[in-house]
Amino acid sequence: MITGLEGLARPLLRLLDAETAHRLAIGALKLPPHVKLTADDPRLAVRAFGLNFPNPIGMAAGFDKHGEVPDALLGLGFGFVEVGTVTPQPQRGNPRPRVFRLPRDRAVINRLGFNSEGAAAVLRRLASRADRGGIVGINIGANKDSLDRIADYVRLIETFAPAVSYFAVNISSPNTPGLRDLQQASTLDVLLARVMEARARVSRTAAITPVLVKIAPDLTLGELDDIVGAARRHRVDGMIVGNTTVARPATLRDRTLAAEPGGLSGPPLFALATRMLAETYVRVEGAFDLIGVGGIDSSAAALMKIRAGASLIALYSALVFHGLRLVGRIKSDLFSALRREGLGAIGEMVGLDAAAITAEKWPI
Ligand SMILES: Cc1cc2nc3c(=O)[nH]c(=O)nc-3n(C[C@H](O)[C@H](O)[C@H](O)COP(=O)(O)O)c2cc1C
């Protein structure tokens, strides 16, 4: 059984360096058989971006960067899986070590720098499973040494449209120098114009694939105004809020490791990411749905994200410390919350606290 194996394996995996442990986890997920789950209760279903999600909990980008195990993850109970980030050409990323666990904070710092097997390899895998169903999105990014980063995104849209459920345009990784500059108003305008044009072009032959934009939690509210404005003008289908942070909250306890450069994730990111989510929600005014990511490590945190404005949520770091059982626990607790409050669907809770959160003192 996965749960028994997992209970044994996790303490051992923790002795290994974080990236080696991750490779072993991917290897284990490639092994049959996986536990067959019963179908999710229809009250956990979410319709967003024109897609039907069986439940609102996704595997965030970065775990299955190369599209090796999306079906195993769906089989373990995730409502969707975001593969990637994938870049057009294969690239190795930064030198190791480049992933660090902060056990006392239950956090992770990574500076992987888009290590990717490249579009061709990932497309082969995703195309071969495309008719199996399940929601599998692709997170796309530019090559580090690309001379035309916008052209990289366009190319990835054209390449992956027939094989994926949605695109996440990643302009928020802190580990590719200059990538976050794509969030600046004038550049973002050009990027979104070209991405949406590419999507329209390929949609003549394939079904319309939703385009979401994944942003950093480290934006000023002025920058967020511009980004949401551009996203609405270009009619993107949604936003993901957000990526890892380059901030280092004063509350971090693993101070030595906290000095490692890279993006911080896990609970120390929760307050900032949830504030940015609520700020985004009030600016979007229902024009599209949001995926809330950053620091979810419990059912309570999942519920807070939804009430802050997330139609769907995704997580990664918590799995390192709590294992995959967390997914089932969050689903059953969300279901109990619905029953307790006499609600018929998750959608009825989305954004209920957004305005109140934006009135609180700024976190960090
Ligand atoms: C090791 C690691 C690798 C990641 N790689 C990516 C990536 O390739 N693309 C991306 O958009 N986000 C990436 N992320 C960010 C996650 O998708 C997520 O936005 C962030 O970790 C916050 O969620 P969490 O606190 O639940 O981990 C990565 C995160 C971690 C920990």
The ligand as an ORCA input file, in Angstrom:
! r2SCAN-3c Opt
* xyz 0 1
  C      11.681     22.252     -5.752
  C      10.685     23.193     -6.369
  C      10.675     23.370     -7.754
  C       9.756     24.243     -8.335
  N       9.745     24.382     -9.701
  C       8.821     25.199    -10.273
  C       8.752     25.339    -11.674
  O       9.491     24.698    -12.417
  N       7.842     26.214    -12.196
  C       6.970     26.913    -11.409
  O       6.148     27.679    -11.919
  N       6.995     26.772    -10.069
  C       7.887     25.950     -9.487
  N       7.908     25.803     -8.137
  C       6.958     26.608     -7.322
  C       5.703     25.840     -6.958
  O       4.960     25.492     -8.087
  C       4.822     26.698     -6.018
  O       4.400     27.846     -6.728
  C       5.575     27.154     -4.767
  O       6.435     26.135     -4.305
  C       4.612     27.527     -3.639
  O       3.818     26.426     -3.237
  P       4.181     25.499     -1.964
  O       4.418     26.422     -0.808
  O       2.970     24.615     -1.790
  O       5.390     24.722     -2.318
  C       8.824     24.941     -7.521
  C       8.833     24.746     -6.138
  C       9.738     23.885     -5.557
  C       9.719     23.679     -4.062
*
